[in-house]
Amino acid sequence: MTTAKIRFHGTLQDLLPASKRGGRLMFNPDRNASVKDIIEAHGPPHTEIGGIHLDGIPVDFHARLRPGRIMDAFPVETPWDVRQPTLLRPKPLLQVAFLVDENVHRLAKLLRVAGLDAADCKGKDDDEIAADSDRTSRILLSRDHRLLKRSRIIWGRLVRFQEPWDQLLEILELFDLKTCLRPFTRCVYCNRGLHARSKEQVLDRLEPLTRRYYNSFFECPQCNRVFWPGSHHERLMDRFKSLGIIDHIPR
């Protein structure tokens, strides 16, 4: 059988087994296999693909790789504007909102601290996660290759870094979100937007020292937790500064 040739470009090389990196791969294509299936058989989930060419011509995930042809797979480019239609994803998102897998659960909290919409997947299996991502049009963030290969997941990101603050910076840069941050406006537990409250409205739930030293309060409408700009606020702002994004945060 005549083989086809496959080239993975840029950061997609990092998602290949070490033995397949660095060059052009030869492949005996199955006539029933889509280019999505072929790409994922080599390692990268389709969520990481920004473009596919067959003999230099752009195609979608459903195209077939025939013997004698050359396929080039390109990574998603940074910044990734998910609100623009592309051949691979013709239905763009209306807004950027995330669904965060449990294997990066600390990232969910940091995204919420930054003021970004980040729902979690707590207690859900892979079928439910894929369905939620599709139904709610949320971008799934995960380190699970197999989960991100599910066809129902249109928008996703295989999170590269392991440390949560590095993961946060990765996502902010990929989706160009540094100018969209509104820190401390979401509940870190429920992901709901916080509502401003007067001290009198929450006085009976405050510790004596909090009553004495703080006057600005916010409440989650779902879990009813009360938040205020304590010492943790300054520590987190210092960390944002260390990431080089403090200048983008509205004062």
N, C-alpha and C positions, 0 to 999 in steps of 0.2 A: 504494500500500500504506500502511495506517495504521502510524505509527511507535510505538515504545515509548520510554519515558524511563528514563534511567539516572543515578543519583547516586552518586558516590564520596565517602565521608566521611573526615574526619580526615587521617591521614598517607597514606592511599591517593592523595590528590591529588598528592603528591610523585612518585608513580610513573607519572603520566599525562604524555603529551606536553604541552608548554607550551600548545599551542593548545587543549587540552581541559580545562584546569584552571579551577576557580572557579565552575562552574555545572552545570546539568542538561544531559545529553547526549541528543540524539535519535538513535534507532537503528532501522533496518529489520531486524527479527529474522528469522533463518532458522529455520523450524519444526524443523529437525533439530539446531539448536545448543543445547547446555546453557548454563545461566547461567555455569558455569565457563569454557566456551569464549568466551562473550561478554565476560566480565570480562578474561580474559587477552588477548583481541584488542585491548583498549584499553590494555594495559600491565602491570597488576599480576599477578604470579603468584598462583595460588590459595593458596599457603602463607602469604600475607600477609592473607588474608581471615578475619575472625573471625565474621562473620554476614552473611546475605543475606536480604532481605525482598522479597517481591512483593506490592505493594499493602498493605504493612504486615504481611504474614504471613510468619513465618520459613520458609525452605525450605532444602533441601540443594543440593549442587553439581549434581545431576542434573535439577533442575527446568528447565522451558522458559519462556522469556520470550515471551509472545504480544503481538501488536500491541495498542496501547491501554493496556498495563499499565505500572506504574512499578516499577523495581527499585532498591533501595538496597543498596549494598555497604559494609560496615563493616570497619575494620581489627581485627586482633588487639589486644586490650587488654593493657596492662602493669599488673600482672604477669600472665603467661600460665601458668595452671596446667594443664600438659599431662596431669596425672593425673586430670582430671575429664572425663567424656564430654560431648560437645556434638552438636548436630544435624549439623554439618559433619564432625566427627571422633568418631563414636560409640564407637570403641575407643580408650580412653585408654592412655597409656604407663604402665608400671609404675615406671619410673625415668627420670631425665634423663641421657641420654648423647648425645654428638654424633658426627657424621661431618663432617669439615672438608675442604672443597674446596681444591685447590692454590692457587686465586686468593686465599685467605686463610690460607695455610699458617703464617704467623707467629702467627696467632690460635690455632692448634692448640697450639703450644708454650706460650703463655701460659695457656691453659686447663689444660694439664697441670701447669704450675708451680703453679697455684691448687689443684690436687688434683682436677680434674674429668676425667671420662672423655671423651676426645676422640681418636677414631681418625681417621687421615688417608686421603686418596684417591690417594695417590701411584701413578702409573703406570696408573690406571684411566680408561676412557673413560666417557662420559655414561651409556651403557646399564648398565655395571657399577656406577657410583655409585648410580643410581636403584635397581637391584636390591639393593645392599648396604643402602641406607637402609631399604628395605621389609623385607628379610629380618632385619635386626638391630634393627629398631625404634629407629633412631637419628635424631636431628634433624639434617637436613642444613643446614650453614651454608655459604653461597656468595654470590658477587656476580654469578652467572650467571643472568640472568632466564630464559633459554630452558631451562636445566637444571631450574630450580625449577617450570616449567610442566608437567613430565612427570607424567602421571596417577598413576604408580606411587609418586610421592613424596607421602606423606601429611603428614609433619611436616618443616618446613623454615623457614629464615629467610633472607631477602635482606638480607645484612649491609649496613648503610647507610654506615658510616664507613670511611675508608681507612687511618687510622693504627691499628696493631695494639692499642695500649693503649686507644684509644677504642672499638675493636671489642669488646675484653674487657668494658669497662664496659657497653656496649650489651647484650651477652648476659647479663651478671650481673643487670642490672636487668630485662630482659624476662622472664627465667625465675625471677626472685626467688631468686637463688643466693648472695647475699652471706653468708647464715648457714650455707651448706653447704661453705664453703671449708676445705680442709685442705692448705695449701701444702707443697710439697716432699715429697709422699708418692707421687708418680708419676714414672716415668721420662719425661723430656722427649723422648726419642727413640723409645721403644717403646709408651708409654702404659700400661705395666704398673705395678701397685702395687709400691712398693719394700719390701724386707725389711731390718730392722735387722741389722747385723753388728758384731761386736766388732772392735777394732783388730787383734787377733791373726789373725782370719779373713781380713783383706784386706791385711795388712802388706806382703806381697811385691809388691803392686801400687801402693804409695804412694811418692810422691816424698819425699826426706829432710825437707823443711820441713813437709810435710803430716803425716808421722809425728810430728814434734816438737810441732806446735801444735794438732792436732785429735784428738779422742777419740771422736766420734760419727760413725758411718758407716752407709750404706745401700747396698744392692745391687739392681740390676734382675735379676729371675730369667730374663729373656729374653736381653738383650744382655750381661749380667754387668758392666756399667759400675758403678763405685763413686762414690757422691756423699757430700759432707760439707758442713756449714754454713760455707762460706768467706766471703770478702768479697762475693761475688756475692749471697749470701743476704741480707745487710744492704741492698744496693742494691735488690734486688727488694722487700724489705719496705718500704723507703722509698717505692718507687713505688706500692705498694698503699696506703700511707698518703696519698699525694698524690691518689689516686682517692677517698678518703673511705671506704674499706672496711676499714681496719686494725682498727677496733673490733669488726668482725664475725669476725675471724680468731681461732680458739681459740689460747690461749697454751700 
